Amino acid sequence: MSIQQEKTIRAGIFLAPSDGRHYPMGRISATFKADEAETQNQYSISEWWLEPKTQGPGEHAHDEDDVFYVVEGTMSFLLGDRWVDAPRGSFILAPGGMTHDFENRSISRAGILNFSIPGNFESHMAGIAAWFAEHPPKDTL
């Protein structure tokens, strides 16, 4: 038996634009498109939307790499000790261990795709949503 034959064959996924597993958090929302169950724990893909002038999750770091791609608007990212404004089409990599954050400082809604590697990010979303329920997102400065 070859290595190719030993791998588990997974089904393809098609999601319409509004499909996925939704996590509303006030002025922030996340929709998970694929996570550990769909990717054999290799990565997770989620879509995040922030309303105008909305702070994000706050400065944090974790072992996993976080990759972001701005799909609409301009999102501001903290990478280490510097903030950068990232317009639509921008690519951002926050390697594991790097302090990072994101927020929407603009007057228009902004959205990003987030690729978290490895994939088990969604398992934390119940706690993240509960935290935002107790600490609603604030206005950017």
N, CA, C and O atoms as CSV, one atom per row, in Angstrom:
chain,resi,resn,atom,element,x,y,z
A,1,MET,N,N,0.843,-1.176,0.000
A,1,MET,CA,C,0.000,0.000,0.000
A,1,MET,C,C,0.891,1.244,0.000
A,1,MET,O,O,1.820,1.325,0.804
A,2,SER,N,N,0.637,2.196,-0.867
A,2,SER,CA,C,1.449,3.402,-0.944
A,2,SER,C,C,1.019,4.402,0.134
A,2,SER,O,O,-0.063,4.286,0.708
A,3,ILE,N,N,1.868,5.367,0.392
A,3,ILE,CA,C,1.555,6.420,1.360
A,3,ILE,C,C,0.294,7.153,0.938
A,3,ILE,O,O,-0.537,7.494,1.780
A,4,GLN,N,N,0.146,7.394,-0.335
A,4,GLN,CA,C,-1.050,8.077,-0.847
A,4,GLN,C,C,-2.313,7.299,-0.486
A,4,GLN,O,O,-3.320,7.913,-0.131
A,5,GLN,N,N,-2.292,5.988,-0.564
A,5,GLN,CA,C,-3.467,5.180,-0.276
A,5,GLN,C,C,-3.774,5.131,1.215
A,5,GLN,O,O,-4.927,4.920,1.594
A,6,GLU,N,N,-2.771,5.322,2.070
A,6,GLU,CA,C,-2.976,5.254,3.509
A,6,GLU,C,C,-3.674,6.497,4.051
A,6,GLU,O,O,-4.278,6.436,5.122
A,7,LYS,N,N,-3.608,7.607,3.351
A,7,LYS,CA,C,-4.235,8.833,3.817
A,7,LYS,C,C,-5.754,8.708,3.780
A,7,LYS,O,O,-6.321,8.067,2.895
A,8,THR,N,N,-6.387,9.323,4.742
A,8,THR,CA,C,-7.841,9.367,4.766
A,8,THR,C,C,-8.313,10.324,3.680
A,8,THR,O,O,-7.833,11.453,3.583
A,9,ILE,N,N,-9.240,9.873,2.879
A,9,ILE,CA,C,-9.785,10.726,1.828
A,9,ILE,C,C,-10.899,11.564,2.435
A,9,ILE,O,O,-11.855,11.036,3.004
A,10,ARG,N,N,-10.761,12.872,2.306
A,10,ARG,CA,C,-11.748,13.793,2.867
A,10,ARG,C,C,-12.668,14.285,1.765
A,10,ARG,O,O,-12.297,14.319,0.592
A,11,ALA,N,N,-13.854,14.661,2.155
A,11,ALA,CA,C,-14.808,15.240,1.210
A,11,ALA,C,C,-14.430,16.695,0.938
A,11,ALA,O,O,-13.886,17.377,1.807
A,12,GLY,N,N,-14.718,17.152,-0.252
A,12,GLY,CA,C,-14.545,18.561,-0.570
A,12,GLY,C,C,-15.599,19.387,0.147
A,12,GLY,O,O,-16.614,18.857,0.597
A,13,ILE,N,N,-15.358,20.671,0.250
A,13,ILE,CA,C,-16.295,21.582,0.919
A,13,ILE,C,C,-16.656,22.696,-0.046
A,13,ILE,O,O,-15.784,23.272,-0.696
A,14,PHE,N,N,-17.940,22.996,-0.136
A,14,PHE,CA,C,-18.398,24.201,-0.803
A,14,PHE,C,C,-19.290,24.943,0.173
A,14,PHE,O,O,-20.243,24.370,0.702
A,15,LEU,N,N,-18.995,26.202,0.417
A,15,LEU,CA,C,-19.833,27.044,1.256
A,15,LEU,C,C,-20.206,28.292,0.476
A,15,LEU,O,O,-19.345,28.936,-0.125
A,16,ALA,N,N,-21.470,28.630,0.483
A,16,ALA,CA,C,-21.916,29.901,-0.097
A,16,ALA,C,C,-21.380,31.039,0.779
A,16,ALA,O,O,-20.959,30.796,1.910
A,17,PRO,N,N,-21.390,32.275,0.270
A,17,PRO,CA,C,-20.776,33.381,1.012
A,17,PRO,C,C,-21.214,33.522,2.472
A,17,PRO,O,O,-20.393,33.895,3.310
A,18,SER,N,N,-22.449,33.243,2.798
A,18,SER,CA,C,-22.890,33.439,4.185
A,18,SER,C,C,-22.848,32.151,5.012
A,18,SER,O,O,-23.255,32.160,6.173
A,19,ASP,N,N,-22.369,31.055,4.442
A,19,ASP,CA,C,-22.343,29.776,5.144
A,19,ASP,C,C,-21.137,29.657,6.075
A,19,ASP,O,O,-20.133,30.350,5.911
A,20,GLY,N,N,-21.260,28.775,7.039
A,20,GLY,CA,C,-20.208,28.499,8.001
A,20,GLY,C,C,-20.790,28.501,9.401
A,20,GLY,O,O,-22.003,28.604,9.582
A,21,ARG,N,N,-19.927,28.387,10.376
A,21,ARG,CA,C,-20.353,28.379,11.775
A,21,ARG,C,C,-20.107,29.769,12.347
A,21,ARG,O,O,-18.967,30.226,12.432
A,22,HIS,N,N,-21.193,30.436,12.737
A,22,HIS,CA,C,-21.163,31.855,13.099
A,22,HIS,C,C,-20.970,32.075,14.599
A,22,HIS,O,O,-21.526,31.357,15.430
A,23,TYR,N,N,-20.163,33.090,14.917
A,23,TYR,CA,C,-19.918,33.500,16.298
A,23,TYR,C,C,-20.068,35.020,16.373
A,23,TYR,O,O,-19.093,35.745,16.174
A,24,PRO,N,N,-21.285,35.514,16.660
A,24,PRO,CA,C,-21.461,36.959,16.813
A,24,PRO,C,C,-20.906,37.424,18.158
A,24,PRO,O,O,-21.119,36.781,19.186
A,25,MET,N,N,-20.200,38.541,18.136
A,25,MET,CA,C,-19.589,39.082,19.351
A,25,MET,C,C,-19.777,40.585,19.395
A,25,MET,O,O,-18.816,41.337,19.561
A,26,GLY,N,N,-21.025,41.021,19.244
A,26,GLY,CA,C,-21.288,42.454,19.230
A,26,GLY,C,C,-20.823,43.063,17.921
A,26,GLY,O,O,-21.307,42.691,16.852
A,27,ARG,N,N,-19.902,43.980,17.996
A,27,ARG,CA,C,-19.398,44.681,16.810
A,27,ARG,C,C,-18.355,43.869,16.041
A,27,ARG,O,O,-17.812,44.333,15.038
A,28,ILE,N,N,-18.084,42.663,16.516
A,28,ILE,CA,C,-17.174,41.733,15.857
A,28,ILE,C,C,-17.951,40.460,15.571
A,28,ILE,O,O,-18.763,40.020,16.385
A,29,SER,N,N,-17.698,39.870,14.411
A,29,SER,CA,C,-18.284,38.559,14.134
A,29,SER,C,C,-17.239,37.684,13.461
A,29,SER,O,O,-16.370,38.159,12.730
A,30,ALA,N,N,-17.352,36.393,13.731
A,30,ALA,CA,C,-16.456,35.413,13.118
A,30,ALA,C,C,-17.307,34.304,12.522
A,30,ALA,O,O,-18.312,33.896,13.105
A,31,THR,N,N,-16.897,33.821,11.355
A,31,THR,CA,C,-17.539,32.678,10.724
A,31,THR,C,C,-16.452,31.686,10.358
A,31,THR,O,O,-15.539,32.003,9.595
A,32,PHE,N,N,-16.556,30.478,10.907
A,32,PHE,CA,C,-15.562,29.448,10.615
A,32,PHE,C,C,-15.972,28.687,9.373
A,32,PHE,O,O,-17.091,28.184,9.273
A,33,LYS,N,N,-15.059,28.611,8.437
A,33,LYS,CA,C,-15.283,27.940,7.164
A,33,LYS,C,C,-14.739,26.511,7.208
A,33,LYS,O,O,-15.333,25.607,6.621
A,34,ALA,N,N,-13.616,26.302,7.896
A,34,ALA,CA,C,-13.019,24.964,8.040
A,34,ALA,C,C,-12.150,24.984,9.284
A,34,ALA,O,O,-11.477,25.975,9.572
A,35,ASP,N,N,-12.170,23.885,10.015
A,35,ASP,CA,C,-11.362,23.779,11.224
A,35,ASP,C,C,-10.889,22.336,11.364
A,35,ASP,O,O,-10.819,21.604,10.377
A,36,GLU,N,N,-10.571,21.938,12.564
A,36,GLU,CA,C,-9.918,20.638,12.764
A,36,GLU,C,C,-10.670,19.467,12.157
A,36,GLU,O,O,-10.036,18.568,11.604
A,37,ALA,N,N,-11.977,19.440,12.236
A,37,ALA,CA,C,-12.738,18.307,11.700
A,37,ALA,C,C,-12.596,18.207,10.182
A,37,ALA,O,O,-12.531,17.108,9.630
A,38,GLU,N,N,-12.549,19.347,9.517
A,38,GLU,CA,C,-12.476,19.338,8.058
A,38,GLU,C,C,-11.045,19.267,7.522
A,38,GLU,O,O,-10.839,18.909,6.362
A,39,THR,N,N,-10.060,19.603,8.350
A,39,THR,CA,C,-8.678,19.712,7.856
A,39,THR,C,C,-7.714,18.733,8.517
A,39,THR,O,O,-6.498,18.886,8.402
A,40,GLN,N,N,-8.243,17.740,9.200
A,40,GLN,CA,C,-7.413,16.787,9.948
A,40,GLN,C,C,-6.459,17.529,10.889
A,40,GLN,O,O,-5.299,17.150,11.052
A,41,ASN,N,N,-6.982,18.595,11.500
A,41,ASN,CA,C,-6.266,19.413,12.478
A,41,ASN,C,C,-5.032,20.114,11.900
A,41,ASN,O,O,-4.126,20.485,12.646
A,42,GLN,N,N,-4.992,20.294,10.588
A,42,GLN,CA,C,-3.845,20.941,9.955
A,42,GLN,C,C,-3.912,22.470,10.019
A,42,GLN,O,O,-2.882,23.125,10.179
A,43,TYR,N,N,-5.104,23.039,9.896
A,43,TYR,CA,C,-5.284,24.502,9.873
A,43,TYR,C,C,-6.755,24.805,10.101
A,43,TYR,O,O,-7.605,23.917,10.027
A,44,SER,N,N,-7.044,26.074,10.379
A,44,SER,CA,C,-8.434,26.526,10.413
A,44,SER,C,C,-8.527,27.795,9.592
A,44,SER,O,O,-7.577,28.573,9.500
A,45,ILE,N,N,-9.688,27.985,9.000
A,45,ILE,CA,C,-9.943,29.176,8.200
A,45,ILE,C,C,-11.217,29.818,8.728
A,45,ILE,O,O,-12.265,29.178,8.814
A,46,SER,N,N,-11.108,31.085,9.078
A,46,SER,CA,C,-12.266,31.819,9.571
A,46,SER,C,C,-12.288,33.210,8.952
A,46,SER,O,O,-11.262,33.748,8.536
A,47,GLU,N,N,-13.476,33.764,8.906
A,47,GLU,CA,C,-13.696,35.102,8.362
A,47,GLU,C,C,-14.093,35.997,9.534
A,47,GLU,O,O,-14.996,35.648,10.294
A,48,TRP,N,N,-13.443,37.123,9.686
A,48,TRP,CA,C,-13.708,38.051,10.788
A,48,TRP,C,C,-14.121,39.402,10.225
A,48,TRP,O,O,-13.512,39.913,9.286
A,49,TRP,N,N,-15.164,39.968,10.814
A,49,TRP,CA,C,-15.666,41.275,10.397
A,49,TRP,C,C,-15.736,42.189,11.604
A,49,TRP,O,O,-16.236,41.805,12.661
A,50,LEU,N,N,-15.234,43.394,11.439
A,50,LEU,CA,C,-15.294,44.403,12.484
A,50,LEU,C,C,-16.026,45.621,11.944
A,50,LEU,O,O,-15.754,46.091,10.839
A,51,GLU,N,N,-16.949,46.116,12.737
A,51,GLU,CA,C,-17.663,47.331,12.386
A,51,GLU,C,C,-16.692,48.511,12.467
A,51,GLU,O,O,-15.617,48.382,13.053
A,52,PRO,N,N,-17.059,49.668,11.882
A,52,PRO,CA,C,-16.162,50.830,11.907
A,52,PRO,C,C,-15.735,51.202,13.325
A,52,PRO,O,O,-16.504,51.090,14.280
A,53,LYS,N,N,-14.487,51.647,13.428
A,53,LYS,CA,C,-13.931,52.159,14.684
A,53,LYS,C,C,-14.043,51.159,15.833
A,53,LYS,O,O,-14.407,51.534,16.947
A,54,THR,N,N,-13.732,49.883,15.567
A,54,THR,CA,C,-13.883,48.828,16.568
A,54,THR,C,C,-12.540,48.187,16.913
A,54,THR,O,O,-11.793,47.753,16.036
A,55,GLN,N,N,-12.255,48.140,18.217
A,55,GLN,CA,C,-11.067,47.433,18.671
A,55,GLN,C,C,-11.257,45.934,18.482
A,55,GLN,O,O,-12.382,45.434,18.465
A,56,GLY,N,N,-10.147,45.231,18.339
A,56,GLY,CA,C,-10.184,43.786,18.152
A,56,GLY,C,C,-10.019,43.029,19.452
A,56,GLY,O,O,-10.485,43.481,20.497
A,57,PRO,N,N,-9.358,41.876,19.400
A,57,PRO,CA,C,-9.262,41.007,20.573
A,57,PRO,C,C,-8.303,41.502,21.645
A,57,PRO,O,O,-8.339,41.002,22.769
A,58,GLY,N,N,-7.455,42.459,21.335
A,58,GLY,CA,C,-6.429,42.907,22.274
A,58,GLY,C,C,-5.117,42.190,22.008
A,58,GLY,O,O,-5.088,41.135,21.374
A,59,GLU,N,N,-4.042,42.771,22.493
A,59,GLU,CA,C,-2.711,42.197,22.286
A,59,GLU,C,C,-2.647,40.797,22.868
A,59,GLU,O,O,-3.057,40.564,24.005
A,60,HIS,N,N,-2.128,39.868,22.078
A,60,HIS,CA,C,-1.994,38.487,22.542
A,60,HIS,C,C,-0.935,37.777,21.712
A,60,HIS,O,O,-0.535,38.248,20.648
A,61,ALA,N,N,-0.498,36.652,22.214
A,61,ALA,CA,C,0.451,35.794,21.492
A,61,ALA,C,C,0.079,34.349,21.798
A,61,ALA,O,O,-0.461,34.049,22.862
A,62,HIS,N,N,0.369,33.470,20.865
A,62,HIS,CA,C,0.136,32.043,21.045
A,62,HIS,C,C,1.126,31.283,20.180
A,62,HIS,O,O,1.811,31.863,19.337
A,63,ASP,N,N,1.190,29.990,20.398
A,63,ASP,CA,C,2.182,29.170,19.696
A,63,ASP,C,C,1.918,29.050,18.199
A,63,ASP,O,O,2.854,28.891,17.414
A,64,GLU,N,N,0.651,29.126,17.799
A,64,GLU,CA,C,0.282,28.918,16.397
A,64,GLU,C,C,0.598,30.153,15.555
A,64,GLU,O,O,0.503,31.284,16.031
A,65,ASP,N,N,0.973,29.917,14.301
A,65,ASP,CA,C,1.063,31.011,13.333
A,65,ASP,C,C,-0.338,31.513,13.041
A,65,ASP,O,O,-1.287,30.731,12.989
A,66,ASP,N,N,-0.468,32.820,12.850
A,66,ASP,CA,C,-1.715,33.426,12.388
A,66,ASP,C,C,-1.429,34.121,11.070
A,66,ASP,O,O,-0.546,34.975,10.987
A,67,VAL,N,N,-2.173,33.756,10.047
A,67,VAL,CA,C,-2.054,34.367,8.734
A,67,VAL,C,C,-3.366,35.090,8.458
A,67,VAL,O,O,-4.443,34.538,8.681
A,68,PHE,N,N,-3.274,36.321,7.974
A,68,PHE,CA,C,-4.457,37.130,7.697
A,68,PHE,C,C,-4.399,37.649,6.263
A,68,PHE,O,O,-3.328,37.929,5.725
A,69,TYR,N,N,-5.574,37.770,5.664
A,69,TYR,CA,C,-5.701,38.371,4.341
A,69,TYR,C,C,-6.898,39.308,4.403
A,69,TYR,O,O,-8.004,38.881,4.734
A,70,VAL,N,N,-6.687,40.581,4.088
A,70,VAL,CA,C,-7.750,41.583,4.175
A,70,VAL,C,C,-8.642,41.464,2.939
A,70,VAL,O,O,-8.183,41.645,1.811
A,71,VAL,N,N,-9.929,41.156,3.168
A,71,VAL,CA,C,-10.868,40.973,2.061
A,71,VAL,C,C,-11.708,42.206,1.779
A,71,VAL,O,O,-12.250,42.351,0.683
A,72,GLU,N,N,-11.822,43.097,2.761
A,72,GLU,CA,C,-12.593,44.332,2.542
A,72,GLU,C,C,-12.147,45.388,3.534
A,72,GLU,O,O,-11.853,45.085,4.691
A,73,GLY,N,N,-12.098,46.629,3.074
A,73,GLY,CA,C,-11.747,47.739,3.951
A,73,GLY,C,C,-10.270,47.777,4.275
A,73,GLY,O,O,-9.440,47.217,3.560
A,74,THR,N,N,-9.961,48.453,5.374
A,74,THR,CA,C,-8.596,48.552,5.885
A,74,THR,C,C,-8.604,48.121,7.339
A,74,THR,O,O,-9.361,48.655,8.150
A,75,MET,N,N,-7.763,47.157,7.665
A,75,MET,CA,C,-7.637,46.671,9.030
A,75,MET,C,C,-6.253,47.085,9.529
A,75,MET,O,O,-5.280,47.029,8.777
A,76,SER,N,N,-6.163,47.494,10.780
A,76,SER,CA,C,-4.872,47.828,11.389
A,76,SER,C,C,-4.398,46.630,12.196
A,76,SER,O,O,-5.175,46.025,12.934
A,77,PHE,N,N,-3.108,46.285,12.054
A,77,PHE,CA,C,-2.521,45.127,12.718
A,77,PHE,C,C,-1.341,45.545,13.577
A,77,PHE,O,O,-0.509,46.358,13.175
A,78,LEU,N,N,-1.291,44.969,14.764
A,78,LEU,CA,C,-0.110,45.072,15.612
A,78,LEU,C,C,0.732,43.839,15.344
A,78,LEU,O,O,0.253,42.712,15.465
A,79,LEU,N,N,1.974,44.053,14.983
A,79,LEU,CA,C,2.943,42.970,14.770
A,79,LEU,C,C,4.151,43.279,15.640
A,79,LEU,O,O,4.961,44.145,15.309
A,80,GLY,N,N,4.265,42.571,16.745
A,80,GLY,CA,C,5.346,42.865,17.690
A,80,GLY,C,C,5.079,44.185,18.380
A,80,GLY,O,O,4.182,44.287,19.217
A,81,ASP,N,N,5.863,45.199,18.027
A,81,ASP,CA,C,5.699,46.509,18.669
A,81,ASP,C,C,5.295,47.608,17.691
A,81,ASP,O,O,5.386,48.790,18.022
A,82,ARG,N,N,4.845,47.230,16.479
A,82,ARG,CA,C,4.456,48.266,15.510
A,82,ARG,C,C,3.088,47.968,14.905
A,82,ARG,O,O,2.730,46.818,14.650
A,83,TRP,N,N,2.337,49.048,14.684
A,83,TRP,CA,C,1.038,48.953,14.027
A,83,TRP,C,C,1.214,49.261,12.550
A,83,TRP,O,O,1.973,50.159,12.183
A,84,VAL,N,N,0.510,48.514,11.697
A,84,VAL,CA,C,0.497,48.785,10.261
A,84,VAL,C,C,-0.949,48.808,9.793
A,84,VAL,O,O,-1.775,48.021,10.256
A,85,ASP,N,N,-1.249,49.719,8.871
A,85,ASP,CA,C,-2.566,49.760,8.247
A,85,ASP,C,C,-2.530,48.886,7.008
A,85,ASP,O,O,-1.668,49.055,6.145
A,86,ALA,N,N,-3.465,47.952,6.920
A,86,ALA,CA,C,-3.471,46.959,5.851
A,86,ALA,C,C,-4.753,47.103,5.029
A,86,ALA,O,O,-5.823,46.697,5.483
A,87,PRO,N,N,-4.657,47.681,3.817
A,87,PRO,CA,C,-5.844,47.805,2.970
A,87,PRO,C,C,-6.209,46.472,2.320
A,87,PRO,O,O,-5.453,45.504,2.390
A,88,ARG,N,N,-7.378,46.441,1.692
A,88,ARG,CA,C,-7.861,45.242,0.998
A,88,ARG,C,C,-6.765,44.658,0.116
A,88,ARG,O,O,-6.092,45.377,-0.624
A,89,GLY,N,N,-6.598,43.338,0.208
A,89,GLY,CA,C,-5.573,42.647,-0.566
A,89,GLY,C,C,-4.268,42.447,0.182
A,89,GLY,O,O,-3.368,41.777,-0.326
A,90,SER,N,N,-4.140,43.013,1.383
A,90,SER,CA,C,-2.912,42.873,2.162
A,90,SER,C,C,-2.816,41.488,2.794
A,90,SER,O,O,-3.822,40.870,3.141
A,91,PHE,N,N,-1.584,41.022,2.933
A,91,PHE,CA,C,-1.256,39.737,3.558
A,91,PHE,C,C,-0.457,40.022,4.822
A,91,PHE,O,O,0.462,40.840,4.807
A,92,ILE,N,N,-0.804,39.350,5.915
A,92,ILE,CA,C,-0.129,39.562,7.189
A,92,ILE,C,C,0.191,38.202,7.792
A,92,ILE,O,O,-0.663,37.315,7.806
A,93,LEU,N,N,1.408,38.026,8.288
A,93,LEU,CA,C,1.810,36.811,8.989
A,93,LEU,C,C,2.296,37.207,10.375
A,93,LEU,O,O,3.234,37.993,10.513
A,94,ALA,N,N,1.652,36.658,11.400
A,94,ALA,CA,C,2.106,36.806,12.787
A,94,ALA,C,C,2.611,35.423,13.207
A,94,ALA,O,O,1.811,34.553,13.550
A,95,PRO,N,N,3.934,35.214,13.181
A,95,PRO,CA,C,4.465,33.903,13.533
A,95,PRO,C,C,4.119,33.531,14.972
A,95,PRO,O,O,3.906,34.405,15.813
A,96,GLY,N,N,4.064,32.242,15.245
A,96,GLY,CA,C,3.825,31.780,16.607
A,96,GLY,C,C,4.757,32.468,17.583
A,96,GLY,O,O,5.955,32.586,17.324
A,97,GLY,N,N,4.214,32.925,18.709
A,97,GLY,CA,C,4.998,33.607,19.729
A,97,GLY,C,C,5.036,35.109,19.593
A,97,GLY,O,O,5.410,35.793,20.545
A,98,MET,N,N,4.657,35.664,18.423
A,98,MET,CA,C,4.683,37.111,18.234
A,98,MET,C,C,3.421,37.750,18.814
A,98,MET,O,O,2.314,37.268,18.574
A,99,THR,N,N,3.585,38.824,19.570
A,99,THR,CA,C,2.448,39.600,20.049
A,99,THR,C,C,1.781,40.244,18.849
A,99,THR,O,O,2.448,40.846,18.007
A,100,HIS,N,N,0.458,40.118,18.771
A,100,HIS,CA,C,-0.272,40.703,17.652
A,100,HIS,C,C,-1.690,41.064,18.078
A,100,HIS,O,O,-2.167,40.641,19.131
A,101,ASP,N,N,-2.344,41.847,17.246
A,101,ASP,CA,C,-3.716,42.294,17.467
A,101,ASP,C,C,-4.204,42.838,16.135
A,101,ASP,O,O,-3.412,43.073,15.223
A,102,PHE,N,N,-5.509,43.036,16.029
A,102,PHE,CA,C,-6.069,43.726,14.870
A,102,PHE,C,C,-7.262,44.538,15.314
A,102,PHE,O,O,-7.931,44.203,16.292
A,103,GLU,N,N,-7.523,45.610,14.587
A,103,GLU,CA,C,-8.682,46.452,14.848
A,103,GLU,C,C,-9.039,47.213,13.588
A,103,GLU,O,O,-8.225,47.354,12.676
A,104,ASN,N,N,-10.265,47.701,13.552
A,104,ASN,CA,C,-10.732,48.482,12.418
A,104,ASN,C,C,-10.776,49.940,12.848
A,104,ASN,O,O,-11.696,50.350,13.556
A,105,ARG,N,N,-9.801,50.719,12.432
A,105,ARG,CA,C,-9.731,52.136,12.774
A,105,ARG,C,C,-10.452,53.007,11.756
A,105,ARG,O,O,-10.530,54.223,11.929
A,106,SER,N,N,-10.971,52.409,10.713
A,106,SER,CA,C,-11.580,53.173,9.623
A,106,SER,C,C,-13.055,53.463,9.908
A,106,SER,O,O,-13.605,53.039,10.924
A,107,ILE,N,N,-13.678,54.197,8.982
A,107,ILE,CA,C,-15.094,54.541,9.120
A,107,ILE,C,C,-15.990,53.586,8.336
A,107,ILE,O,O,-17.197,53.807,8.234
A,108,SER,N,N,-15.401,52.521,7.780
A,108,SER,CA,C,-16.146,51.511,7.034
A,108,SER,C,C,-15.911,50.137,7.639
A,108,SER,O,O,-14.873,49.887,8.252
A,109,ARG,N,N,-16.867,49.264,7.465
A,109,ARG,CA,C,-16.729,47.872,7.921
A,109,ARG,C,C,-15.511,47.244,7.236
A,109,ARG,O,O,-15.226,47.545,6.077
A,110,ALA,N,N,-14.792,46.369,7.957
A,110,ALA,CA,C,-13.604,45.722,7.394
A,110,ALA,C,C,-13.633,44.233,7.728
A,110,ALA,O,O,-14.120,43.822,8.782
A,111,GLY,N,N,-13.095,43.429,6.794
A,111,GLY,CA,C,-13.101,41.983,6.986
A,111,GLY,C,C,-11.773,41.349,6.618
A,111,GLY,O,O,-11.055,41.833,5.743
A,112,ILE,N,N,-11.457,40.248,7.309
A,112,ILE,CA,C,-10.229,39.503,7.053
A,112,ILE,C,C,-10.525,38.010,7.040
A,112,ILE,O,O,-11.449,37.537,7.702
A,113,LEU,N,N,-9.731,37.287,6.281
A,113,LEU,CA,C,-9.673,35.830,6.408
A,113,LEU,C,C,-8.516,35.529,7.344
A,113,LEU,O,O,-7.455,36.147,7.246
A,114,ASN,N,N,-8.716,34.585,8.247
A,114,ASN,CA,C,-7.678,34.174,9.176
A,114,ASN,C,C,-7.394,32.687,8.962
A,114,ASN,O,O,-8.302,31.856,8.975
A,115,PHE,N,N,-6.135,32.381,8.767
A,115,PHE,CA,C,-5.670,31.001,8.644
A,115,PHE,C,C,-4.812,30.741,9.876
A,115,PHE,O,O,-3.761,31.359,10.051
A,116,SER,N,N,-5.259,29.832,10.721
A,116,SER,CA,C,-4.534,29.504,11.937
A,116,SER,C,C,-3.942,28.107,11.777
A,116,SER,O,O,-4.638,27.157,11.419
A,117,ILE,N,N,-2.647,28.002,12.049
A,117,ILE,CA,C,-1.941,26.755,11.798
A,117,ILE,C,C,-1.221,26.326,13.071
A,117,ILE,O,O,-0.386,27.087,13.560
A,118,PRO,N,N,-1.494,25.151,13.634
A,118,PRO,CA,C,-2.405,24.094,13.176
A,118,PRO,C,C,-3.860,24.440,13.494
A,118,PRO,O,O,-4.153,25.481,14.083
A,119,GLY,N,N,-4.756,23.551,13.093
A,119,GLY,CA,C,-6.182,23.846,13.190
A,119,GLY,C,C,-6.838,23.250,14.410
A,119,GLY,O,O,-7.032,22.037,14.490
A,120,ASN,N,N,-7.170,24.075,15.333
A,120,ASN,CA,C,-8.052,23.725,16.440
A,120,ASN,C,C,-8.560,25.008,17.078
A,120,ASN,O,O,-9.012,25.014,18.223
A,121,PHE,N,N,-8.479,26.085,16.324
A,121,PHE,CA,C,-8.842,27.403,16.834
A,121,PHE,C,C,-10.305,27.473,17.230
A,121,PHE,O,O,-10.645,28.089,18.240
A,122,GLU,N,N,-11.171,26.853,16.449
A,122,GLU,CA,C,-12.599,26.967,16.714
A,122,GLU,C,C,-12.976,26.402,18.080
A,122,GLU,O,O,-13.971,26.829,18.666
A,123,SER,N,N,-12.214,25.465,18.589
A,123,SER,CA,C,-12.526,24.900,19.905
A,123,SER,C,C,-12.444,25.948,21.012
A,123,SER,O,O,-12.968,25.728,22.104
A,124,HIS,N,N,-11.797,27.081,20.751
A,124,HIS,CA,C,-11.687,28.168,21.724
A,124,HIS,C,C,-12.790,29.215,21.580
A,124,HIS,O,O,-12.902,30.110,22.418
A,125,MET,N,N,-13.604,29.115,20.529
A,125,MET,CA,C,-14.542,30.192,20.230
A,125,MET,C,C,-15.648,30.377,21.265
A,125,MET,O,O,-16.079,31.511,21.479
A,126,ALA,N,N,-16.118,29.336,21.906
A,126,ALA,CA,C,-17.148,29.514,22.936
A,126,ALA,C,C,-16.621,30.423,24.044
A,126,ALA,O,O,-17.329,31.320,24.501
A,127,GLY,N,N,-15.394,30.196,24.474
A,127,GLY,CA,C,-14.783,31.044,25.496
A,127,GLY,C,C,-14.515,32.451,25.013
A,127,GLY,O,O,-14.696,33.411,25.762
A,128,ILE,N,N,-14.084,32.585,23.762
A,128,ILE,CA,C,-13.827,33.909,23.195
A,128,ILE,C,C,-15.130,34.702,23.097
A,128,ILE,O,O,-15.170,35.877,23.461
A,129,ALA,N,N,-16.196,34.064,22.605
A,129,ALA,CA,C,-17.493,34.738,22.494
A,129,ALA,C,C,-18.020,35.133,23.877
A,129,ALA,O,O,-18.572,36.221,24.037
A,130,ALA,N,N,-17.855,34.264,24.872
A,130,ALA,CA,C,-18.286,34.585,26.238
A,130,ALA,C,C,-17.496,35.771,26.790
A,130,ALA,O,O,-18.058,36.636,27.463
A,131,TRP,N,N,-16.189,35.811,26.503
A,131,TRP,CA,C,-15.366,36.926,26.966
A,131,TRP,C,C,-15.857,38.232,26.356
A,131,TRP,O,O,-15.982,39.235,27.060
A,132,PHE,N,N,-16.142,38.233,25.032
A,132,PHE,CA,C,-16.635,39.448,24.385
A,132,PHE,C,C,-18.018,39.842,24.899
A,132,PHE,O,O,-18.345,41.028,24.910
A,133,ALA,N,N,-18.840,38.876,25.326
A,133,ALA,CA,C,-20.149,39.202,25.909
A,133,ALA,C,C,-19.962,39.988,27.207
A,133,ALA,O,O,-20.746,40.889,27.506
A,134,GLU,N,N,-18.934,39.653,27.971
A,134,GLU,CA,C,-18.645,40.361,29.220
A,134,GLU,C,C,-17.822,41.628,29.007
A,134,GLU,O,O,-17.876,42.552,29.819
A,135,HIS,N,N,-17.063,41.668,27.916
A,135,HIS,CA,C,-16.181,42.811,27.606
A,135,HIS,C,C,-16.440,43.239,26.158
A,135,HIS,O,O,-15.628,42.946,25.280
A,136,PRO,N,N,-17.554,43.926,25.894
A,136,PRO,CA,C,-17.879,44.294,24.513
A,136,PRO,C,C,-16.752,45.087,23.862
A,136,PRO,O,O,-16.066,45.860,24.530
A,137,PRO,N,N,-16.558,44.895,22.556
A,137,PRO,CA,C,-15.514,45.640,21.847
A,137,PRO,C,C,-15.714,47.143,22.020
A,137,PRO,O,O,-16.838,47.643,21.990
A,138,LYS,N,N,-14.610,47.844,22.200
A,138,LYS,CA,C,-14.648,49.286,22.403
A,138,LYS,C,C,-14.310,50.015,21.125
A,138,LYS,O,O,-13.871,49.415,20.143
A,139,ASP,N,N,-14.523,51.331,21.152
A,139,ASP,CA,C,-14.141,52.182,20.041
A,139,ASP,C,C,-12.620,52.262,19.952
A,139,ASP,O,O,-11.924,52.229,20.967
A,140,THR,N,N,-12.119,52.369,18.728
A,140,THR,CA,C,-10.685,52.621,18.552
A,140,THR,C,C,-10.410,54.057,18.971
A,140,THR,O,O,-11.322,54.880,19.040
A,141,LEU,N,N,-9.172,54.341,19.243
A,141,LEU,CA,C,-8.797,55.691,19.669
A,141,LEU,C,C,-8.786,56.658,18.524
A,141,LEU,O,O,-8.490,57.838,18.715
